[in-house]
């Protein structure tokens, strides 16, 4: 006869079953923790990639807005200067007698407005060059009288031309392009006339 009490094999079987359950639950919990950690890391990597993508898109959008603002300002500045030049050379329609040969009151309003837009997007160097070019244009237009291309007219034109060149160079450099000035003088082959017939 077997003298082992019945409760002993049942207790051993229960302990074995309990150990198996505890081991399985512990294994599942450890695996779930590792899975959660991997998922968190993957989610964080994905968020980092999205942030980098957004930053690149923002930088590209800002670059495009800055470029468009620069081009718009520069084109408007050139049109305004052409008004001054044509007026001084007598190539535009003559002004009414009461204006004493001055440019119309609103001759520089469009470029003044573009300068305000430029203040939002421009780098400090481009903004300083744009201010100088605008001021040189304004000074030139302010003294210009219809059909009087005298020495003052040409002095103001030269002042404007040098400021425009600095603006053009600043815009190109800010947009990551090659500049046209080196040591304050136009680089030969840059498309700008070099003094002395070089």
VOBA-1610 file (N, C-alpha, C; in pm, whole numbers, padded with zeros to 5 digits, always signed):
BEGIN
Unk+00077-00114+00000Unk+00000+00000+00000Unk+00085+00125+00000Unk+00025+00216-00058Unk+00093+00344-00071Unk+00063+00426+00053Unk+00169+00473+00114Unk+00150+00548+00237Unk+00160+00699+00216Unk+00173+00741+00093Unk+00182+00885+00066Unk+00042+00943+00075Unk+00030+01047+00151Unk-00103+01107+00163Unk-00145+01171+00030Unk-00266+01175+00006Unk-00323+01227-00119Unk-00299+01377-00136Unk-00294+01447-00033Unk-00276+01594-00042Unk-00138+01631-00090Unk-00036+01544-00066Unk+00100+01576-00106Unk+00115+01585-00257Unk+00074+01486-00339Unk+00084+01503-00484Unk-00001+01618-00535Unk-00116+01638-00471Unk-00199+01752-00513Unk-00128+01884-00483Unk-00062+01893-00371Unk+00012+02015-00335Unk+00127+02037-00431Unk+00199+01928-00464Unk+00310+01940-00559Unk+00257+01982-00695Unk+00148+01923-00740Unk+00088+01959-00868Unk+00040+02104-00864Unk-00018+02146-00754Unk-00065+02285-00739Unk+00051+02383-00742Unk+00160+02346-00672Unk+00279+02434-00672Unk+00337+02442-00812Unk+00341+02330-00882Unk+00391+02329-01020Unk+00304+02414-01111Unk+00172+02398-01096Unk+00078+02478-01176Unk+00091+02626-01142Unk+00101+02656-01012Unk+00118+02794-00969Unk+00249+02851-01021Unk+00357+02774-01018Unk+00486+02818-01073Unk+00478+02844-01222Unk+00406+02757-01293Unk+00389+02775-01436Unk+00309+02902-01464Unk+00203+02925-01389Unk+00121+03045-01408Unk+00202+03171-01377Unk+00273+03168-01264Unk+00356+03284-01226Unk+00465+03306-01330Unk+00528+03203-01375Unk+00632+03215-01479Unk+00576+03270-01608Unk+00459+03221-01648Unk+00396+03269-01771Unk+00357+03416-01757Unk+00295+03451-01645Unk+00255+03591-01623Unk+00378+03680-01618Unk+00481+03636-01548Unk+00605+03716-01541Unk+00667+03731-01679Unk+00670+03624-01755Unk+00724+03630-01892Unk+00643+03725-01979Unk+00512+03718-01967Unk+00426+03807-02045Unk+00450+03953-02004Unk+00459+03978-01874Unk+00482+04114-01826Unk+00618+04168-01873Unk+00721+04086-01866Unk+00854+04129-01912Unk+00851+04155-02062Unk+00790+04065-02136Unk+00781+04083-02282Unk+00699+04209-02315Unk+00590+04231-02240Unk+00507+04349-02264Unk+00584+04477-02231Unk+00662+04476-02123Unk+00743+04594-02088Unk+00844+04624-02197Unk+00910+04521-02244Unk+01008+04541-02352Unk+00939+04591-02479Unk+00822+04534-02508Unk+00747+04576-02625Unk+00703+04722-02611Unk+00656+04759-02492Unk+00616+04898-02468Unk+00736+04992-02483Unk+00852+04953-02431Unk+00972+05036-02443Unk+01011+05053-02590Unk+01010+04942-02666Unk+01042+04950-02809Unk+00943+05040-02882Unk+00815+05025-02845Unk+00711+05108-02909Unk+00731+05256-02875Unk+00762+05287-02748Unk+00789+05426-02708Unk+00909+05482-02783Unk+01014+05404-02794Unk+01134+05450-02866Unk+01105+05471-03014Unk+01028+05379-03073Unk+00991+05394-03214Unk+00903+05517-03232Unk+00810+05538-03141Unk+00723+05656-03147Unk+00805+05784-03132Unk+00901+05784-03040Unk+00987+05902-03021Unk+01072+05929-03145Unk+01126+05822-03205Unk+01203+05840-03329Unk+01116+05898-03440Unk+00992+05848-03448Unk+00900+05899-03550Unk+00867+06046-03525Unk+00846+06084-03401Unk+00820+06225-03368Unk+00942+06311-03402Unk+01061+06261-03372Unk+01183+06336-03405Unk+01196+06354-03555Unk+01166+06248-03631Unk+01170+06260-03777Unk+01068+06361-03827Unk+00948+06359-03770Unk+00845+06455-03810Unk+00889+06599-03776Unk+00946+06617-03657Unk+00995+06752-03620Unk+01102+06799-03717Unk+01195+06710-03753Unk+01298+06748-03849Unk+01238+06781-03984Unk+01140+06703-04026Unk+01072+06729-04152Unk+01001+06864-04148Unk+00930+06892-04039Unk+00862+07020-04024Unk+00962+07136-04023Unk+01074+07115-03953Unk+01176+07221-03948Unk+01232+07247-04088Unk+01257+07140-04166Unk+01306+07159-04303Unk+01202+07229-04389Unk+01074+07189-04373Unk+00967+07254-04450Unk+00953+07401-04412Unk+00962+07430-04281Unk+00955+07569-04236Unk+01072+07650-04290Unk+01192+07592-04286Unk+01310+07663-04337Unk+01296+07688-04487Unk+01246+07589-04559Unk+01227+07606-04703Unk+01121+07711-04732Unk+01011+07708-04657Unk+00904+07807-04676Unk+00955+07947-04643Unk+01031+07959-04534Unk+01089+08089-04498Unk+01186+08137-04605Unk+01267+08046-04658Unk+01361+08083-04764Unk+01285+08133-04886Unk+01179+08060-04924Unk+01101+08101-05042Unk+01034+08236-05019Unk+00980+08258-04899Unk+00917+08387-04870Unk+01021+08500-04871Unk+01138+08472-04814Unk+01245+08573-04813Unk+01290+08603-04955Unk+01309+08498-05035Unk+01350+08517-05174Unk+01248+08598-05252Unk+01121+08561-05238Unk+01015+08633-05310Unk+01007+08778-05266Unk+01024+08802-05137Unk+01021+08939-05086Unk+01139+09018-05140Unk+01257+08957-05143Unk+01375+09024-05198Unk+01354+09061-05345Unk+01305+08964-05422Unk+01285+08988-05565Unk+01181+09098-05586Unk+01073+09092-05513Unk+00968+09193-05526Unk+01021+09332-05492Unk+01096+09342-05382Unk+01152+09472-05343Unk+01250+09522-05449Unk+01338+09434-05494Unk+01440+09475-05591Unk+01376+09520-05723Unk+01277+09445-05771Unk+01210+09483-05896Unk+01139+09618-05880Unk+01072+09638-05769Unk+01001+09764-05745Unk+01099+09879-05731Unk+01211+09854-05667Unk+01315+09957-05655Unk+01366+09997-05793Unk+01390+09899-05878Unk+01438+09929-06014Unk+01333+10009-06093Unk+01204+09976-06078Unk+01099+10051-06147Unk+01093+10195-06095Unk+01111+10211-05964Unk+01107+10345-05905Unk+01224+10428-05954Unk+01340+10367-05961Unk+01459+10437-06010Unk+01442+10475-06156Unk+01379+10389-06233Unk+01355+10420-06373Unk+01263+10543-06386Unk+01164+10554-06295Unk+01079+10674-06294Unk+01163+10799-06271Unk+01254+10791-06173Unk+01339+10906-06142Unk+01427+10940-06262Unk+01489+10839-06320Unk+01579+10862-06434Unk+01502+10922-06552Unk+01391+10861-06587Unk+01311+10911-06700Unk+01264+11055-06675Unk+01227+11084-06553Unk+01180+11219-06519Unk+01294+11320-06535Unk+01410+11286-06480Unk+01524+11377-06488Unk+01575+11398-06630Unk+01565+11293-06710Unk+01611+11303-06849Unk+01504+11363-06940Unk+01384+11385-06888Unk+01276+11439-06968Unk+01212+11337-07059Unk+01220+11209-07023Unk+01165+11101-07106Unk+01023+11065-07067Unk+00976+11110-06953Unk+00840+11079-06910Unk+00748+11195-06947Unk+00622+11177-06922Unk+00526+11284-06951Unk+00557+11404-06861Unk+00554+11525-06916Unk+00585+11643-06835Unk+00482+11662-06723Unk+00531+11706-06607Unk+00438+11728-06495Unk+00360+11857-06516Unk+00250+11873-06444Unk+00176+11999-06451Unk+00263+12115-06404Unk+00234+12234-06451Unk+00314+12353-06421Unk+00327+12379-06272Unk+00220+12355-06195Unk+00222+12388-06052Unk+00316+12298-05973Unk+00361+12184-06029Unk+00452+12094-05959Unk+00598+12137-05969Unk+00627+12242-06042Unk+00763+12295-06058Unk+00860+12188-06104Unk+00813+12095-06184Unk+00900+11993-06242Unk+00933+11878-06149Unk+00870+11874-06031Unk+00897+11766-05936Unk+00826+11638-05979Unk+00873+11529-05925Unk+00803+11401-05944Unk+00668+11409-05873Unk+00569+11330-05916Unk+00440+11329-05846Unk+00459+11288-05700Unk+00370+11332-05615Unk+00380+11306-05471Unk+00397+11157-05439Unk+00326+11071-05508Unk+00325+10927-05476Unk+00432+10848-05551Unk+00532+10914-05604Unk+00632+10845-05687Unk+00704+10733-05613Unk+00720+10741-05482Unk+00796+10641-05407Unk+00709+10559-05312Unk+00579+10570-05320Unk+00492+10502-05224Unk+00500+10349-05234Unk+00505+10297-05355Unk+00508+10151-05371Unk+00637+10092-05314Unk+00748+10156-05339Unk+00875+10102-05287Unk+00883+10118-05135Unk+00824+10224-05081Unk+00820+10240-04935Unk+00741+10127-04871Unk+00632+10089-04934Unk+00550+09978-04884Unk+00628+09846-04893Unk+00698+09823-05001Unk+00777+09700-05017Unk+00889+09694-04912Unk+00943+09810-04877Unk+01048+09814-04775Unk+00991+09767-04640Unk+00867+09803-04612Unk+00805+09757-04487Unk+00787+09606-04488Unk+00749+09548-04601Unk+00737+09402-04612Unk+00873+09337-04594Unk+00975+09402-04648Unk+01110+09347-04640Unk+01157+09339-04494Unk+01113+09429-04412Unk+01153+09430-04270Unk+01114+09302-04199Unk+01013+09234-04248Unk+00967+09110-04184Unk+01061+08994-04214Unk+01106+08982-04337Unk+01179+08863-04380Unk+01329+08881-04396Unk+01377+09003-04412Unk+01517+09025-04449Unk+01612+09001-04333Unk+01732+08958-04368Unk+01839+08949-04269Unk+01883+09091-04236Unk+01950+09112-04124Unk+01995+09247-04088Unk+02084+09312-04195Unk+02171+09233-04259Unk+02260+09288-04361Unk+02181+09335-04482Unk+02086+09253-04527Unk+02006+09290-04644Unk+01917+09409-04610Unk+01861+09410-04491Unk+01774+09521-04453Unk+01852+09652-04449Unk+01973+09650-04396Unk+02056+09772-04393Unk+02088+09817-04535Unk+02123+09723-04622Unk+02153+09759-04762Unk+02028+09809-04833Unk+01913+09750-04805Unk+01787+09794-04867Unk+01751+09935-04820Unk+01768+09961-04690Unk+01743+10096-04638Unk+01832+10199-04709Unk+01960+10165-04723Unk+02054+10257-04789Unk+02016+10280-04935Unk+01980+10173-05006Unk+01942+10187-05147Unk+01813+10268-05159Unk+01715+10241-05073Unk+01590+10317-05076Unk+01617+10465-05049Unk+01697+10492-04947Unk+01728+10632-04912Unk+01802+10702-05025Unk+01894+10633-05090Unk+01966+10692-05203Unk+01869+10721-05318Unk+01774+10631-05341Unk+01672+10652-05444Unk+01585+10772-05407Unk+01545+10780-05282Unk+01460+10891-05238Unk+01533+11024-05253Unk+01660+11027-05209Unk+01738+11152-05222Unk+01751+11193-05368Unk+01773+11097-05454Unk+01787+11125-05597Unk+01655+11179-05653Unk+01546+11111-05623Unk+01415+11155-05672Unk+01371+11288-05614Unk+01410+11314-05490Unk+01368+11437-05422Unk+01426+11562-05489Unk+01549+11552-05539Unk+01612+11671-05601Unk+01595+11675-05752Unk+01544+11568-05810Unk+01532+11561-05957Unk+01418+11649-06005Unk+01445+11728-06104Unk+01344+11811-06171Unk+01333+11764-06315Unk+01217+11782-06371Unk+01190+11733-06505Unk+01288+11792-06606Unk+01355+11702-06677Unk+01444+11740-06785Unk+01571+11812-06742Unk+01608+11804-06616Unk+01731+11874-06572Unk+01833+11772-06524Unk+01904+11714-06619Unk+02007+11615-06585Unk+02140+11688-06564Unk+02151+11756-06452Unk+02270+11833-06420Unk+02367+11748-06336Unk+02471+11812-06283Unk+02571+11739-06204Unk+02510+11674-06081Unk+02418+11743-06015Unk+02353+11686-05896Unk+02278+11559-05932Unk+02211+11562-06046Unk+02137+11445-06094Unk+02231+11326-06107Unk+02346+11345-06170Unk+02440+11234-06192Unk+02511+11192-06064Unk+02536+11286-05973Unk+02596+11251-05844Unk+02502+11161-05764Unk+02374+11202-05762Unk+02274+11121-05690Unk+02256+10985-05757Unk+02263+10981-05888Unk+02252+10854-05960Unk+02369+10763-05922Unk+02488+10817-05917Unk+02606+10737-05880Unk+02595+10686-05737Unk+02545+10772-05647Unk+02524+10732-05508Unk+02425+10615-05504Unk+02315+10628-05578Unk+02217+10520-05583Unk+02280+10392-05640Unk+02353+10404-05751Unk+02412+10286-05816Unk+02502+10208-05721Unk+02584+10278-05643Unk+02673+10207-05550Unk+02593+10138-05439Unk+02486+10203-05392Unk+02402+10141-05290Unk+02323+10023-05346Unk+02280+10032-05470Unk+02209+09921-05533Unk+02302+09800-05546Unk+02425+09824-05582Unk+02521+09715-05597Unk+02543+09643-05464Unk+02554+09718-05356Unk+02569+09657-05223Unk+02444+09577-05187Unk+02327+09630-05218Unk+02202+09557-05193Unk+02199+09428-05273Unk+02231+09435-05400Unk+02229+09318-05487Unk+02325+09210-05433Unk+02443+09253-05393Unk+02542+09160-05338Unk+02490+09098-05208Unk+02431+09179-05121Unk+02379+09129-04992Unk+02268+09027-05013Unk+02179+09055-05108Unk+02069+08962-05136Unk+02125+08829-05186Unk+02217+08835-05281Unk+02274+08710-05335Unk+02343+08629-05225Unk+02420+08695-05143Unk+02491+08623-05036Unk+02393+08563-04935Unk+02287+08639-04901Unk+02190+08589-04805Unk+02114+08468-04860Unk+02098+08461-04990Unk+02028+08348-05051Unk+02123+08232-05083Unk+02249+08245-05042Unk+02344+08136-05061Unk+02408+08133-05198Unk+02403+08244-05268Unk+02462+08252-05401Unk+02594+08328-05392Unk+02671+08322-05499Unk+02798+08394-05502Unk+02771+08544-05505Unk+02849+08618-05428Unk+02837+08763-05427Unk+02900+08823-05552Unk+02879+08953-05571Unk+02934+09022-05687Unk+03037+09127-05644Unk+03062+09138-05513Unk+03159+09234-05462Unk+03272+09162-05391Unk+03391+09215-05410Unk+03507+09165-05336Unk+03589+09288-05299Unk+03611+09307-05172Unk+03681+09425-05121Unk+03612+09554-05168Unk+03479+09553-05173Unk+03403+09672-05209Unk+03399+09703-05357Unk+03457+09619-05440Unk+03458+09643-05585Unk+03392+09524-05655Unk+03326+09552-05769Unk+03264+09441-05843Unk+03368+09340-05890Unk+03333+09216-05880Unk+03420+09108-05926Unk+03414+09106-06079Unk+03530+09105-06147Unk+03527+09096-06294Unk+03449+08970-06337Unk+03366+08988-06436Unk+03286+08878-06485Unk+03155+08859-06411Unk+03128+08946-06314Unk+03004+08932-06235Unk+02884+08997-06302Unk+02908+09067-06410Unk+02797+09135-06480Unk+02785+09280-06444Unk+02864+09326-06349Unk+02863+09467-06309Unk+02986+09533-06368Unk+02971+09653-06420Unk+03084+09725-06479Unk+03185+09756-06371Unk+03312+09736-06405Unk+03421+09766-06313Unk+03482+09898-06356Unk+03505+09987-06259Unk+03563+10117-06289Unk+03698+10101-06359Unk+03729+10196-06444Unk+03858+10194-06513Unk+03858+10109-06637Unk+03742+10062-06681Unk+03735+09986-06805Unk+03790+09846-06794Unk+03806+09793-06672Unk+03860+09658-06654Unk+03759+09554-06699
//
